[in-house]
């Protein structure tokens, strides 16, 4: 599949290529994709709160447990801790997201 992704990147424009690569990643392993997106969102200079909220709330009843496990395995850090550290100044936001991640 890496060959597919690199071929897409070479052949397509940046935005189209990004869309297609994301689609390929979701087919390969949706848990890994969401884990990567969360990691990118909380490690940005300014946290992408909308992405974090969309993924955490949207996947909370589907596969958030697997996403948390993959996040820990891939990045050696608890997802809840990463979100709290990045978004800790906004206590209401941090507490709500943390309580969803906990459950």
BELLINPE-V645196 format. One record per residue. RES is the residue in one small letter. PSI is psi as a letter, one per 30 degrees, with the letter a starting at -180 (none if undefined). Layout:
BEGIN
{{RES/PSI} {RES/PSI}}
END
This chain:
BEGIN
{{x/f} {x/e} {x/e} {x/e} {x/e} {x/e} {x/e} {x/e} {x/e} {x/e} {x/f} {x/l} {x/l} {x/e} {x/e} {x/e} {x/e} {x/e} {x/e} {x/e} {x/e} {x/e} {x/e} {x/e} {x/e} {x/e} {x/e} {x/e} {x/j} {x/e} {x/e} {x/e} {x/e} {x/e} {x/e} {x/e} {x/e} {x/e} {x/e} {x/e} {x/e} {x/f} {x/f} {x/l} {x/e} {x/j} {x/k} {x/i} {x/e} {x/e} {x/e} {x/e} {x/e} {x/e} {x/e} {x/e} {x/e} {x/e} {x/g} {x/e} {x/g} {x/d} {x/g} {x/e} {x/e} {x/e} {x/e} {x/e} {x/e} {x/e} {x/e} {x/e} {x/e} {x/e} {x/g} {x/h} {x/k} {x/k} {x/e} {x/e} {x/e} {x/e} {x/e} {x/e} {x/e} {x/e} {x/g} {x/f} {x/f} {x/i} {x/e} {x/e} {x/e} {x/e} {x/e} {x/e} {x/e} {x/e} {x/e} {x/e} {x/e} {x/e} {x/none}}
END
